[in-house]
């Protein structure tokens, strides 16, 4: 009787170890549907994972993900909204040149053309932001380009709308981030029993 109980306990422990190892080694689930480039894109649109920093914080909460429109003027969400209180430093995600720093429709906007990403280059946009840079200025990954404005956000809470474009086409800005940066999270200790 005691031997049977020991076998059952050992089997449960082995199963627990297998399930835990499988969960820890499995790739993390996506934050949301990555979306696809426009069906008529020729050549196909690719986004290199050249980002080296999040625009705000070290791993901000995504309030709303990228939702590509079905048509050029259709509904959708042409960027991602990242939770950030007013005054939070906004950083360049990758190396580039400031293409615009100013106000558009009453909102502060900073746009950065990313270095070495083709012609036309990939362009990141950040709003609402009070710019700390000027048009034509070179920026490095992680360099502060402005601060989050207290007003002008389209989110219910203060946020930064982070966008990505190539020419007239909108792309998923999270695709700029390599997996080690995108999915990095705190370590988790799991119970053995």
Secondary structure, 3 states (H helix, E strand, C coil): CHHHHHHHHHHHHHHHHHHHHHHHHCCCCCCCCCCCCCCCCCCCCCCCCCECCCCCCCCCCEEECCECCCCCCCCCECCEEEECCCCCEEECCCCEEEEEEEEECCEEEEEEEECCCCCCCEEEEEECEEECCCCCCEECCCCEEEEECCCCCCCCCCEEEEEEEECCEEECHHHHECHHHHCCCCCCCCCCC
